[in-house]
């Protein structure tokens, strides 16, 4: 018999549970700036950022509910008020549930490259997605994206570098990876241990 699903509300909710456009002050109970972790996976970056930066609200978005719940559980165990995860499609979330220019930053780390040519249409970064980022990130805010796939990172960079609403910036230095906390995400850790190069991008909303 499968184990019962633990109620992680309010740390994990589904897209369908979000009514209308999110009011951040009501959602988090404060008026701190909000940053998005799009495709937060198991939540290493989300949890550590929530813990290290209580002055910022952190919202993860994850299509895989099982993975998203794992990240939310880490936040729930510490009862951190500034961390949440929404399970669902990130594009729908940006398009319909987040008010224009209401987030300080969006972070998209190691998006799925969808290797097969016939699956490329499933890639997150498209013209539509770049436009959605421009819609929700506040003026002067930032978009961060890293990838271990050079070909995909070139696609991401072309979309963002040539978008009228963004300007490329110099990204932060990559952590040295001397211990577990130095790695940005679990995927970053695994790829660095495999010897993969990591491509980093940072763009500012004009």
Secondary structure, DSSP 4 states (H G I P E B T S, - for coil): -PPPPP--TTTEEEGGG--SS--HHHHHSS--EEEEEET-TT-HHHHHHHHH-TTEEEEEEES-HHHHHHHHHHHHHTT-TTEEEEES-HHHHHHHTS-TT-EEEEEEES-----SGGGGGG-S-SHHHHHHHHHHEEEEEEEEEEES-HHHHHHHHHHHHT-TTEEEEPPPPPP--SSGGGSSSHHHHHHHHTT---EEEEEEE-
